Amino acid sequence: MRFRSAAFGALALCTSLVSHASAYDDASRAAAAARFVAALQHQRFQEAAALFSPEVTRDTAATAHTLKRIDDTVGGFSTMQPVTRPLEGKTIRLLVPPRKNVLFGVQKSIQFRYASTAGDGKPVYYEVHVTPDDKPPQVLSFALQFPAADAQSAQRASRLAAAIDR
């Protein structure tokens, strides 16, 4: 009987350690996303660009410039707030850094969502994609989503995306 209780105790200990490690891992991923968002909110674009995974972006200066252009064009970094639900309905999406071949560039990631009010007073949504469990926490991509449910909002979204992409 003693052997069974020792085995049960060891199993409980291992389960507890794995659970704790998983919770710590999730917390470190959330902390990486929070550092990225804080850098954007304080207009430290070079610092935010440095948080991207080196396999995703080789040119942090160009990425920092794109992030600054987003802030200049769209605004709203300072008012970013976490949201739990994904944006529903038709949207226009812009990805930083841009991927030429989206079909083959799909990567597994952990997603953190944020909502904000753009400079024009309309909503804009952001997603921060962080490396999954088997890698150290780094940003894989940063996506902007503009609601485009009707003709007027679709025109706004297209105009903002074009201004950023130039």
Backbone torsions as a table, in degrees:
resi	resn	phi	psi	omega
1	MET	NA	-36.5	-179.5
2	ARG	-62.6	-38.1	179.9
3	PHE	-62.3	-41.1	-179.2
4	ARG	-66.5	-41.5	-179.8
5	SER	-68.9	-33.2	176.4
6	ALA	-67.5	-41.7	178.6
7	ALA	-65.4	-41.3	177.8
8	PHE	-63.4	-41.0	177.7
9	GLY	-63.2	-41.4	178.4
10	ALA	-65.4	-40.8	178.0
11	LEU	-63.1	-43.3	178.7
12	ALA	-63.1	-40.4	179.1
13	LEU	-64.1	-46.2	179.4
14	CYS	-62.3	-43.4	178.8
15	THR	-62.0	-41.5	179.0
16	SER	-63.3	-42.7	179.7
17	LEU	-65.3	-42.7	178.9
18	VAL	-64.3	-42.7	178.8
19	SER	-62.8	-43.0	179.0
20	HIS	-64.5	-42.4	179.2
21	ALA	-63.4	-40.2	179.0
22	SER	-65.1	-42.7	178.2
23	ALA	-64.2	-39.8	177.8
24	TYR	-64.3	-41.1	179.7
25	ASP	-61.5	-45.6	177.9
26	ASP	-62.8	-39.0	179.2
27	ALA	-65.8	-38.2	179.4
28	SER	-69.5	-33.2	175.8
29	ARG	-67.7	-43.6	177.5
30	ALA	-63.7	-37.2	178.3
31	ALA	-66.4	-37.5	177.8
32	ALA	-64.4	-43.0	177.5
33	ALA	-64.9	-39.8	179.7
34	ALA	-65.6	-38.2	177.0
35	ARG	-64.0	-41.0	179.2
36	PHE	-62.9	-47.5	-179.5
37	VAL	-64.6	-41.0	178.3
38	ALA	-61.8	-39.7	177.7
39	ALA	-63.6	-40.7	177.6
40	LEU	-65.7	-43.5	-178.2
41	GLN	-63.1	-29.6	180.0
42	HIS	-100.4	14.3	177.3
43	GLN	56.6	36.7	174.0
44	ARG	-100.4	75.0	-171.3
45	PHE	-70.3	-34.3	177.7
46	GLN	-64.8	-41.5	177.9
47	GLU	-64.1	-42.7	178.3
48	ALA	-63.7	-41.8	179.9
49	ALA	-65.0	-32.2	179.4
50	ALA	-69.9	-18.2	179.2
51	LEU	-80.3	-10.9	176.9
52	PHE	-70.4	147.8	177.5
53	SER	-63.6	136.3	-179.7
54	PRO	-62.2	-24.6	178.1
55	GLU	-72.8	-17.9	-178.7
56	VAL	-93.5	-44.3	-178.5
57	THR	-130.6	127.7	178.4
58	ARG	-95.5	-23.6	-174.9
59	ASP	-113.0	91.1	-177.9
60	THR	-68.3	-28.2	178.7
61	ALA	-65.5	-42.7	178.5
62	ALA	-66.8	-39.0	178.3
63	THR	-66.3	-42.0	177.2
64	ALA	-61.4	-40.3	178.1
65	HIS	-63.2	-41.3	178.2
66	THR	-64.0	-42.8	178.2
67	LEU	-63.0	-38.9	177.0
68	LYS	-66.2	-40.6	179.1
69	ARG	-63.6	-37.3	176.4
70	ILE	-63.0	-45.1	-179.9
71	ASP	-63.8	-41.1	179.5
72	ASP	-67.2	-37.6	-175.2
73	THR	-84.1	-49.7	-174.1
74	VAL	-95.5	-46.5	-174.6
75	GLY	77.0	-172.4	174.2
76	GLY	93.0	-5.6	178.6
77	PHE	-60.5	-37.4	-175.3
78	SER	-69.2	-18.6	-178.0
79	THR	-108.5	17.4	-178.8
80	MET	-65.2	130.6	178.0
81	GLN	-130.8	139.9	179.1
82	PRO	-64.0	142.5	172.7
83	VAL	-129.3	155.4	-176.9
84	THR	-99.6	-28.8	-175.8
85	ARG	-98.6	143.6	177.1
86	PRO	-70.2	157.2	178.1
87	LEU	-70.8	129.1	-179.8
88	GLU	-104.9	155.7	179.1
89	GLY	95.0	-177.4	-177.2
90	LYS	-74.3	134.2	178.7
91	THR	-138.9	162.2	167.8
92	ILE	-109.6	128.2	-172.0
93	ARG	-116.7	139.4	178.4
94	LEU	-127.6	132.1	-174.9
95	LEU	-112.7	135.5	176.1
96	VAL	-121.7	127.3	-10.5
97	PRO	-70.3	151.1	-178.0
98	PRO	-65.5	146.3	177.0
99	ARG	-113.5	128.4	-178.2
100	LYS	-70.0	-43.4	-177.5
101	ASN	-117.7	87.8	-174.2
102	VAL	-63.3	-35.0	-177.8
103	LEU	-58.8	-44.1	-177.8
104	PHE	-93.0	-8.0	-178.2
105	GLY	-94.5	7.1	-178.5
106	VAL	-68.2	127.0	179.4
107	GLN	-124.6	150.9	174.5
108	LYS	-71.7	136.8	-179.6
109	SER	-155.0	167.8	172.4
110	ILE	-104.9	131.2	-171.0
111	GLN	-109.4	135.3	174.0
112	PHE	-120.4	129.9	-175.0
113	ARG	-109.9	144.6	179.6
114	TYR	-138.1	150.8	175.2
115	ALA	-122.0	153.2	-179.2
116	SER	-156.4	172.3	173.7
117	THR	-110.7	123.6	-179.8
118	ALA	-71.1	172.4	179.9
119	GLY	-60.0	-26.4	-179.9
120	ASP	-88.0	6.3	177.3
121	GLY	86.5	-1.5	-179.5
122	LYS	-97.9	159.8	-177.2
123	PRO	-74.6	150.1	172.1
124	VAL	-141.5	145.3	-177.2
125	TYR	-121.2	146.2	-178.4
126	TYR	-127.3	149.2	173.4
127	GLU	-130.1	131.9	174.2
128	VAL	-109.5	120.0	180.0
129	HIS	-102.2	122.4	-176.1
130	VAL	-113.4	151.0	-179.4
131	THR	-53.9	147.3	-179.0
132	PRO	-75.1	-176.6	-171.6
133	ASP	-53.2	-34.3	-172.5
134	ASP	-83.8	3.5	-178.6
135	LYS	-128.2	159.9	175.1
136	PRO	-65.9	149.6	-175.3
137	PRO	-68.7	115.0	174.8
138	GLN	-142.6	157.0	-180.0
139	VAL	-79.0	128.8	175.6
140	LEU	-92.2	-40.8	178.4
141	SER	-160.1	164.0	179.5
142	PHE	-132.2	119.4	-176.4
143	ALA	-114.4	140.2	172.8
144	LEU	-106.3	139.3	176.1
145	GLN	-128.8	125.2	177.7
146	PHE	-108.9	123.9	176.7
147	PRO	-59.1	138.0	-178.9
148	ALA	-139.6	52.1	-175.4
149	ALA	-74.3	-31.7	-179.8
150	ASP	-127.5	177.7	-175.8
151	ALA	-62.0	-40.8	-178.1
152	GLN	-66.8	-45.5	179.6
153	SER	-70.5	-33.0	176.5
154	ALA	-66.1	-39.0	177.9
155	GLN	-65.5	-42.8	177.1
156	ARG	-60.3	-47.7	-178.3
157	ALA	-62.2	-43.3	179.3
158	SER	-64.7	-41.0	179.6
159	ARG	-63.2	-44.9	179.9
160	LEU	-67.0	-42.2	179.1
161	ALA	-63.8	-40.5	178.7
162	ALA	-65.8	-39.4	179.6
163	ALA	-65.6	-34.7	178.6
164	ILE	-74.4	-40.2	-175.9
165	ASP	-73.3	-14.5	-174.7
166	ARG	-62.3	NA	NA
